[in-house]
Amino acid sequence: MTTELMTTGKSGRRTRGRSRKTASDWAILVVALVIGFFIAVPFLMILINSFKSPEDYATSGPLSLPTELYTDGLTSFWERVNFPEKLWNSIYISGLVAVFAVVISMLNAFALGIGRVKGRTWIVVLILLANMLPQEVLLYPLYFMFKQVGLYDSQWAIIIIFTVIQSAFGTYLLASVYGTFPKELLEAASLDGASRWRILWTVVFPISRPTLSVLLIFFFIWTWNEFLIPLTFLISNSTQTVPVAITVLQGDRLMDVTTTSASALLGLIPTLIFFLIFQRTLTRGITAGAVK
């Protein structure tokens, strides 16, 4: 009888525990849905207004559904800015910056976090402070420097600038990660006769690959969305990126509201596709960091 009561009591506690956990899960889900709704509203408005005619927008406003499928805004923006060219420019610049910044971040962090460079703490603090400078402060010095070396109005100027900026953040992040790297693995590799270069590529790189993948995705998206420095340095139409092309065309007053929405939609789709493709990689990287 006593055993039966104890079993009943335990099962009752387990049931109540499950119900409390389920209730909290539902609460978190509701909060997440509400937050997701407010995040999705601007994207839904862009999507709706991209397929409206100017007359339909003027009559029914921005919140109503289009009465007919209007695609002239999309085709107009596509042709005016030569969108495939601008798309390739953004992919080219963002891709190279992401790869270069990850490699430089890994090399710097290996020297600071594992190599134990003298004064590493001050170096990391200096890198962090440099990364916190607003881009407006950097504009004139960068403009003067790249004008002198003949890289003004060149995509390589943007690639160099953002490789340095992104790698500063990557170095700060990876240096703290590599600072807690298991010393046993490094000592075992050293005893086997591995050089520092081999330790980096055969031991450190495979273990930190999830973190590097997350940095690669973030660097690509951050560089894609950059506007101020590309607007200043890319003055030729053939070198401009998608965000710059959208703003320059708006500045020429050649677009109505629906064409502006269409341009925003075309600029959003590539990054959305990129995120969906690498979503699993991003999740694995974040999960691996949490487990560590």
N, C-alpha and C positions, 0 to 999 in steps of 0.2 A: 504493500500500500504506500509506504514511504517512498520507495523507488519510483512508483508510478506518479506520485505527487511531484517528486523532484524532476522527473522527465517532463511532466506537464508544465512545471514552472520554467524549465529551461526552454522548452519549445515556445511557451508564451513570450518569454523575453526575446527569443530569436524573431518571433513574428512581429513583436512591437518594434524591434530594431530594424527589421526589414521595412516595416511601414514607415518609420521615421526616415529611413534612408530614401525610400521611394518618394516621399513627400518633398524632401529637400531636392532630390533630382528633378522633380516636376517644377519646383520653384526656380531652380537654376535654368531649366529649359525655357520657362516662360520669360525670364529676364533676358536670356540670350535671343529669343525670338523678337522681343520688343526692340532690343538694341539692333539686331539685324534688320528689322523693318525700317528703322530710322536711317540706317546706313544705306539701305537699298533704295530709299525714296528718290534721292538725286539721280541714281542710275536709271530708275524706271522713268523719270521725267525726261531724261535725255533720250531714252529709247522711244518714248511716245512721241515727243516733239520732232524727232528726226524724220518721221514718216508723215508729217503734217505739211500741208501747203501753207504759204504765208496767209492766204485768205482764211483758211480753216483756223489757223492760230489766232488771227485777229478777231474772228467771230466767236469761237468757243473758249479761248484762253488756253493756258498751259496744262491744266489738269484733266481735261477731257480727252477721250480716245479719238484718234483721227477718223473722220468720216470716210476717207478713202486712202489707199496706200499710195503715198507720194514719195517718189525716189529721186526727184530732180535735185533736191538738196545734196544728197550723197554724191550723185554723178557730177554736180556742179563743183563741189569742193574737190573731188577726185581729180578733175581735169584742170582746175585753176592752179593747184599747187603741185601738180605732178606727184600725186601721193605715193606711187611705188618708189620713186626716187627718195622722197623724204623718209619713207618707211625703211628703206635699205640704209640710209645714213644713220638713223637711230639705232638699228640693229647692229650695224658695224661699230659705231662708237661705244654703245653700251656693252656689247660683247667683248671687245678688246679691253675696255676698262675693267670689266668684271674679272677677266682672266688675269690680266697684269696685276691688279690690286690684290687678288687672292695669293698669287705667287710671292709678291713682295711682302705681304703681311706675314705669310708663313716663314719666309727667310728671316725677317726682322724679329718675329716672335721667337723663333728657334734660338737666335743669338741672345735675346734678352731673357727669355723664360728658362731655357735649358743651358745655354752657353754661359749664363751668369756673367754678363758683361759688367765691368765695374761701373757703379753709378747707375744701374739699370732702373732703379726707382725714379730717379730724377729724369731720366730719359723718357720713361713712360709718362710721367706727369707733364713733361714738356710737349710730348706728342698729343696728349689729351687737350692741353690748353690751346695748341695750334689748331686742333680739330674743332674747337669751340668758337673760333673766329668767324664772324659773319662774312658772307661772300662779298658784300659791298665794300668791306675793308680791303679785300684782295684785288678788286677790279683794276684800279689804276696801276699798281705795281706789276700785275700780270700783263696788262695791256702794253706797258712800256717795255717789259722784258721780251715778250713774244714779237713785238714790233721790231725790236732791234735784231732779233735772230731770224726774222723773215718767216715766222710761222703764223702771223696774224691772218685771219680768214682761212685758216687751215684746220681740218678736222683733227690733225695731230696735236694741235694746241689744246683742244678740249680733252683729248685722250690723255695727254700728259697731266693736265691740271687735275682731272677727276681721278686718275690713277693715284696721284699723291694724296688727294683728299680722302678717298675711300680706304687706301692702304693705311692711313694714319689711324682711322677707326679700327680697321682690322688688326693692326699691330697691337693696339691697346687691348682689344678683346682677347686675341690669341696669346698674348704674353702672360696674362693671368691664368689662362687655361694650361699653357705649357709649363708654367711655374709649379703646377701640382702634378706634373707628369710622373708616373711611377719610375722611381730611380732604379729599381731592380732590373727593369727591361733595358735601360740604358747601360747599366753596368754589365749585364749579361752580353749585350751586343759588343761592348768594348773589349770584354775578355775574349770574345770570338775573333777579335782583330778587325772589327768594322771601323771604318773612318767616320768622322762626323758627317760627311756628305752621305755616306751609305746609311748611317743611323737615321738621318733625316728622311730619306726616301723609302727605306725598307721597314722602319719601325714607327716613326712619328707620323708620317703622312698617312699610312693605311688606318691607323687608329683615329686620327683626327679628321678623316675624310668626311664624316657627316657634318661636322662643324664647318668645314671648308665649303661644303655644298650649300649650306644655308647662307654663308657669306656671299657666295657666288650669285645666288638668286637675289639677295637683297641689293648687292652692288649693281646688278643689271637693272633692276626696277628703279632704284634711286637715280641712277645716271639717266635712264630713259625719261624720267619726270623732271630733270633739271631744266631750268629756263633762263635764269638771269645771265650766267656766264656764256652759254651758247648764243643767246640773243646779242651779246656784246661782241663776241669773237667771230661769229659766222654771219657775215653780211652778204655773201653771195647766195643767190637762190639755190644753186646746185649743191651747196654744202650744208644747208639748214636741216634741222631735225623736225620731227612732227610737231612738238609743242611750239617751236619757234614759227613754223609755217602757219599754224592755226592763228597765232597772235598777230603775225605780220599781216595776214589777210584780213583779220578783223580791223586792224588799224587802217587799212585801205578803204574801209567802209564799203566793202563789196559784198557783204553777207548779211542776210536777214537772220531773225532768231532761229528759224527752222534749219537753215544751212549751218548756223553756228552749232546747233545741237548735233547735226549730222557730222560735222568735223570733230566734235568731242567724242562721238560714238566711234568713228574710225580711229581716233587716237587711242581709245580705251581698249578696243578689241585685241590688238596684238599683245598688250601686257596681260590681259585676261587669259588669252590662250597660253601664253608663257607660264603663267601661274598655275593653270590647270594641268599643264604637262608635267611640271615639276612639283606639284602639290605633295605627292608621296615622298619625294626626296626631302622637301622642307619638313614634313611631319617626322620623318625618320631622324633628321638632324636634330630637331628640337627634343624629340623623345630620348635620343642618345645622350644629349647634354643633360637632360633631367635625370637619367639613370646614373650618369657619372657623378 
